[in-house]
Amino acid sequence: MAGFSEIIGHQKIIEHLKGAIEFEKVSHAYIFEGEDGIGKKMLAKAFAMTLQCMEGGNEPCMRCHSCKQAMTDNNPDIIMVGHDKPNIIGVDDIRTGLNSDVDIKPYSNRYKIYIIDDAEKMNVAAQNAMLKTIEEPPAYVIIMLLTTNSDIFLPTILSRCIKLSLKPLSFTMVFDYLVKNLGIKPDVAEFCASFSQGRLGKAIEIASSQEYVELRETALWLLKNVDDMETDKLMDTFKRLATFKAQIHDFMDFMMMWYKDVLLYKATANVNALTFKDALSYIREQAVRHSYEGLENILNAFTKAKDRLKANVNFDLVVELLVMTIKEN
């Protein structure tokens, strides 16, 4: 865990959380909303560590017993509520990880803090199971819901939570952090900052992962050859991407960035604004081949494909619809 001072950006939210601590206006329930990799968990953990700090300031001291436990994720009163199934947080997860535990007083801290990551995965039964705890929590309980989409929550949950929406960081903030703090080469940092779209955690993940290097190379090979491939072969290639299922949304984001580059170059011929500058000849060629309407149709198809995958629509069907749109345009 890290303190507020180590978090890049999100200053308004940090000021709000510090103010809540200073003026003893801490709520019993918070929603941290934002895209994956934008910093929800880091903010929630920094808030939790500060609340439990034995020195009682608006920054964790990093020296007391509570802070040292939190820094190694071993503070017994800061609880990450887990779930058995990867895509669903069910009623049993909430009953076991939250409801059956809240009546047990904190072991050694002022609060007992529960952090539920990927909270948008809670089904209706799980949300209903959590309602009583959120409506009538013990005085020492604080619940933090981390989510990419708070619209999924029941109105009764939303009405009892303080909602904090995290905004993307600027390209410069992400780029500078990668270069200055992590020593990433500028050309690599430029791509990672562009792809992350203001999500520092995602940028760090891309910059430091060999798996993402392979993902990018596979996507680039496909994109450079997509117009010349037969439909059947293209579908087979896409379906083999099942091996990348954990990162399939990132794979599609790579491809969307490519088609955005094609559209941008077609409209402006501005090379400096491109993300894939090293593939300019392919970008230029596809800008000539595709119409504005066709490129917009392809980009819309990728957005629909991502939404369908999130809704657990059959992978092969999603791919077939996407490939048909690419070939038609």
N, C-alpha and C positions, 0 to 999 in steps of 0.2 A: 504493500500500500504506500501511497504518497500523500503528502499534505497539499493544501490548496496552492501553496506557493510554487509547487512543481507542475501545476496544470497549465497548459498552454490555452489561452483564450477563455471563453465563457465567463468573462469578468462580471457581468450583471448577475448571473446566477450565483456565482461565488459570493458577491456582495450581499445578495438576498439571504443566503444560507448563514453567512457570518452574522448578519444583522439579527436573524432569528435566534442565534445562540446568545449574542450579546444582550438582547432585550428579553430573553427567555420567552420567545414566541414560537418555539419549536412545535410543529404540527405532529400529530400521531400518524399521518400517512402522506407520502409524497409519490408523485409520478415523475420520473425522469424520461422524457420522450426525445427520440432522435434516431437517426440512421445507425446501422451497425458500424462500430469503429469510430464513432464521433466523440466518445468519452463519457458515456453515461455511468459505466461501472466505476471508472476512476473518480468521478465526482461523488458518487454515492459512498464509495469507500472512504474518501477524504472527509466527507461530512460525518460518517459514522465514527471514524477514528477521532475526529475533533470533539464530537459529543462525548466520547468515552474518556478523553484525555483527563488525567488526574489533576492537571494544572488549571483546567477550566478556562482556557483562553479561546480565541477564535481561530487559532491554528494549532494543530497537534504538536506537542513539544518534542516528540520523537525520542524522549528519554525515559518517560515513566513506564511502569510495568505494563499498563494497558496499551500504550502506543507500541511498545516492543512486541507485544503479542499480536497486535493488529498488523504490524509491518510484515509478519510472517504468516498472516491469515490464520492465526491460532487464538484469537480472542474469543472466548466461549460465549460472549454476549453480543457478538456480531455474527449473525447466522445467515449463510447463503442457503436458501430453500431450493433443494434440488428436485428433479423429476425423473421418473424411470423411462418414459418414452421420449424419443428425441423431438417429436413434433407436437406433443400435447402435454400440458400440465393439467392433470386430472384431480378429481375431488380427493382421492386418497393422498396425493402429494401434498395438498393443502392441509388436510386433516393431520397428517403425520408430521410435516415440517413446520406447521404454524399453530393450528388450533389446539393440538394436544400439548403444546409446549408453552403457550403464552402465560399460563397460570403459575408457572415455575418462575420465581423471582430471579433477577440477575445474580450471577455468581459473585461478581466482584466489582461491578460497574453501576453507574447511575441508571443506565437504560439497558433494555434488551432490544436489539435492532435486527430486523429481518429484511433481507434483500432478496427480492425475487427477480432474477434476470429472465429475459425473453417472456415477460409477463403477458404479452399478446397471445401466447400459446395456451393460456388458461381457458378451458371450456366453460360453458355457462354454469355447469354444476360446481366446478372449482370456485368460480367467482361467487356463487351463492353461498358456498361453504365458508368463504372468507368474510362475508358481509357482517356477520355478528361481531367478529373480532374488530373489524374496522369501525363499526357503529359504536361499540362499547369496549374499547381496549383498556387493559390495565394502565395505570398512569405511567408506568415505566416502558411501555411498548411503543416502538416506532417501526412502521412498515414502509419500505421503499420499493416501488414497482418500476422496473426498468423495461422500456418498451419502444418498439419502432412505430407503434400505432395505438394510441389510446382510444381511438374510436371503437375498438373492439370491447371496451369495458362497459359494464352495466351502468346506467345513469346514477344508480345509488352509490356505486363505488366512486365514480367521477366527482360526485357532489361532496364527498368526504375527504378528498385528496387535494393537496396543493400540487398543481401541475407546473412543471418547469420544462420548457421546450429548448433543446440545445440546437443552436444554429451552426452551419458549417463554418470552418475557419477560412481565412483568405488563402489563396494560392501561395502568397509570399510567406505567410506564417508557417505553413506546412513545409514549403521548400527550404526555408532558412533553418528550421528545426532539423530536418534530415541532413543537411549539409554541415551545420555547425555542431550539432549535438551527437549525431551518429556517424559523421564522416562519410556520408554517401556521396558518390561522385555526382557532380552537378547535372550531367545528362540523364543519369538514372533518377536522381531526385526530381528533376523536372517532369519526367513521365509519371512517377509515383504520385507527385503532388496533383498533377492533372487528373489522373485516374481516380484518386481518392475523393475528389470533389469536396474537399474541406474536412474529410474524416482523418484526423491524424493517426488514429489507431490502425486504420486500413492502410494508410501510406507506409507506416512502419512495418506492417505485416508483409506488404508487397515487396518492400525494399530488402527485407531480411530473409525471404523465403525462396528456396530453390524451387519449390513446387510452383510458385507463381511465375518464375522464369520459364518453366516448362509450359505452364498454362498460356503465357503470352506467346511463346514460340509456336505452339499448336494453333492458337487463334490466328496469328499472322499468316501462317502457311495456308490455312483455310481461306482467309479473306483475300489473299493474293490470287488464289486459284478459283474462287467461288464462281465467277462469271463463266468460266470455261468448263466447269464440271457438269456432267449429266445429272439430272434430277435424282435418279436412283442412287448414284454414287455419293452425291451430296447428302442424301438422307442417311445412307449407311455411315458416312463419316460423322454426321451429327449424333447418330445414335450410339456410336462408339464413345461419345463424350460422357456416357453414363459413368465411366471411370472417374470423371471429374465431378460427380454429382454434388459433393460437398461444396464445390466452388462453382457450380453451374451458373449461378447468378453473376458471379464475377466474370465468368467466361463470356456471358452475354453482354455484360457491361463493356468488356474489351471491344466486342464487335460493334456495339452501339457507338462507342467513341470513334471507331474507324469510319462508320458511315456518317457520323457528324463531321468528321474531317473532310470526307468526300463532298458533303453538302456545303461546308464552309469554303472549301477551295473552289467549288463550282461557282459560288456566289461572289467570292472576293479575290480569288487567286492569291491570297495572303499566306505565304509559306510559314512565316514566323508564328502564326496563330495555331498551327497544326500541332497535334500531339504526336502523330506518327511521321515526324519530319524525315526519318531515315527510310521511309517507304514512299517518297514523293512521286516516283515514276508510276507506281501502282495507283496512288491516290488520283493523280492527274488523269490516268487512263480511265478509271471508273467514273470520274467526274464527267468525262465526255460521253460515256456509255449510258449513264443513268439520267433521267429527267428529274426535275425538282420534285414533282409529284411522286415519282417512283421512290426516291430516297426517303421522302416523308412517310410513304407507305411501309417501307422496310423498317424504319425506326419505330413506327407505331406497332408493327408486328412483334418486334422485340419486347416492347413494353407489355403488350398483351401476353406474350409467352411467359414473361417473368411473373405476371399476375396469376396466370393459370397454374404455373408450377407451385407458387405459394399456396394456391387453393387445392393442391394435390391432384390436379388433373393428370391423366395418364401421360407419362413422359414421351412415349412414341407419338401419340396424337399431337401433343404440343409441337414436337419437332416437325412433323409432317406439315402442319399448318404454317409454321414459320418458313420452312424451305419453299413451300409453294408460293408464298408471298415474295420471297427473295427472287425466285426464278421468274415470276410474272412481271417483276419490275426492273 
